[in-house]
Amino acid sequence: MAPVTFLEAIRQAIFEEMERDPAVVLLGEDV
């Protein structure tokens, strides 16, 4: 398994949750 950065891990986790549950929303600045 290739090493991933913290940012990449967070991005992937958010993407997976948004795919799994359409009710998931991400709010914030610079996202």
CYANA upper distance limits for C-alpha pairs under 8 A (distance plus 0.5 A):
  4 VAL  CA      8 GLU  CA      6.58
  4 VAL  CA      9 ALA  CA      6.96
  5 THR  CA      9 ALA  CA      6.78
  6 PHE  CA     10 ILE  CA      6.76
  7 LEU  CA     11 ARG  CA      6.59
  8 GLU  CA     12 GLN  CA      6.58
  9 ALA  CA     13 ALA  CA      6.65
 10 ILE  CA     14 ILE  CA      6.67
 11 ARG  CA     15 PHE  CA      6.65
 12 GLN  CA     16 GLU  CA      6.63
 13 ALA  CA     17 GLU  CA      6.75
 14 ILE  CA     18 MET  CA      6.62
 15 PHE  CA     19 GLU  CA      6.68
 16 GLU  CA     20 ARG  CA      6.63
 17 GLU  CA     21 ASP  CA      6.42
 17 GLU  CA     24 VAL  CA      7.43
 18 MET  CA     22 PRO  CA      6.17
 18 MET  CA     23 ALA  CA      7.95
 18 MET  CA     24 VAL  CA      5.87
 18 MET  CA     25 VAL  CA      7.81
 26 LEU  CA     31 VAL  CA      8.41
 27 LEU  CA     31 VAL  CA      8.07
